[in-house]
Amino acid sequence: DTGTGTDTGTGTDTDTDTGGVDVDEYMDGITKASDAGAFTVALTSDPSPPIKGVNTWTLMITDGGGAGVEAGTVTVTPWMPAHDHGSNSVAEVTVDGGGQYTVTPVDLHMAGVWDTTITIDDGMAMDEVHFVFDIPEA
């Protein structure tokens, strides 16, 4: 990132060098509510911050009351909006228990903005959250 954007103070940077896409400022444990507010997802990447290439993400998914969600289905789908394509690999999600999930490989194979959709379906609600990171060249 060239630092040409502005920090909104919400954990989201509005960058003029990312095609107008709002980009999340990564920090370990970055937390976002799902689109309809059914879930909250905290994300930690290994390596930290996420890199161009293969990453492993740990997700902590909680419900509105803060309890860990043992979802029926969690999918993670990286998407590169500027190029209109996804990842070269399918991210596999492993249930660790207590609302924690491990996702690998999260293959962000090109530098640039990646909008990764995490879809959660616990059998009672289905919702999604987007983490948008600007991945630098290696």
C-alpha positions, -999 to 999 in steps of 0.1 A, spaced: 0 0 0 14 34 -9 -5 51 19 -26 72 -4 -58 63 14 -75 77 45 -80 58 77 -117 59 86 -110 48 122 -132 17 118 -105 -7 108 -112 0 71 -90 21 49 -105 39 19 -76 36 -6 -74 55 -38 -49 30 -51 -72 -1 -48 -98 9 -74 -121 24 -48 -125 -8 -28 -126 -4 9 -98 -24 23 -95 -38 59 -64 -30 78 -51 -64 90 -43 -70 126 -42 -104 144 -77 -111 156 -94 -86 133 -131 -89 140 -161 -82 118 -198 -88 121 -215 -108 94 -237 -89 69 -270 -95 87 -254 -95 121 -260 -132 129 -223 -139 136 -191 -123 145 -158 -136 130 -123 -130 144 -95 -138 119 -58 -145 125 -35 -153 96 -3 -173 95 18 -157 83 8 -124 97 -2 -102 79 -15 -124 49 10 -127 21 10 -133 -16 9 -171 -17 -4 -197 7 -18 -186 41 -35 -205 70 -63 -186 87 -78 -193 121 -114 -181 125 -133 -177 158 -170 -176 150 -194 -164 177 -232 -158 178 -250 -126 190 -245 -138 226 -208 -144 222 -210 -182 223 -188 -202 199 -207 -213 168 -205 -250 159 -217 -243 123 -231 -269 100 -211 -254 71 -184 -228 68 -169 -219 34 -141 -195 26 -140 -181 -9 -112 -157 -19 -120 -134 -49 -99 -108 -67 -125 -82 -79 -101 -63 -101 -93 -94 -122 -127 -111 -117 -113 -144 -106 -109 -166 -75 -80 -185 -60 -61 -214 -76 -69 -237 -46 -100 -246 -27 -98 -235 10 -105 -265 33 -122 -257 66 -114 -278 97 -135 -276 128 -113 -272 159 -142 -269 184 -156 -242 206 -163 -220 175 -127 -221 162 -119 -232 126 -87 -236 107 -87 -227 70 -59 -238 46 -48 -232 20 -60 -196 17 -41 -191 -16 -38 -154 -25 -16 -161 -56 -14 -125 -69 -6 -92 -53 -36 -68 -51 -70 -66 -34 -86 -99 -23 -122 -99 -11 -126 -132 8 -162 -142 17 -167 -164 47 -202 -180 45 -216 -195 78 -247 -217 80 -254 -231 115 -287 -246 105 -306 -217 121 -291 -188 102 -270 -183 71 -249 -152 68 -216 -141 54 -187 -117 62 -161 -102 39 -125 -96 48 -108 -74 21 -70 -72 22 -46 -55 -2 -18 -81 -6 16 -67 -15 42 -82 -39 65 -106 -20 
